[in-house]
Amino acid sequence: MSILTADNQVQENIDIWGYTSNPLNLMQDTKRQFDSKNIFSPGHFVGEI
């Protein structure tokens, strides 16, 4: 869940984005699932995916 609007006090005390880990592994797994031969724009996305 992400908070779209909040007072400064709220923003300072909670994680307003709601996601704290690195999604790179998830993106790499998704890329492998849909492009197992790595032929669609290899190395052009974040993390050289």
Backbone hydrogen bonds, N-H to C=O, Kabsch-Sander energy under -0.5 kcal/mol:
donor,donor_aa,acceptor,acceptor_aa,energy
3,I,16,I,-2.1
4,L,2,S,-0.5
11,Q,7,D,-2.4
12,E,8,N,-2.1
13,N,9,Q,-0.8
13,N,10,V,-0.9
14,I,10,V,-1.2
16,I,14,I,-1.1
25,N,22,N,-0.5
27,M,23,P,-2.4
28,Q,24,L,-2.7
29,D,25,N,-2.5
30,T,26,L,-2.3
31,K,27,M,-2.4
32,R,28,Q,-2.4
33,Q,29,D,-2.0
34,F,30,T,-2.0
35,D,31,K,-2.5
38,N,35,D,-2.0
41,S,39,I,-0.9
44,H,41,S,-1.5
48,E,45,F,-1.5
49,I,46,V,-0.9
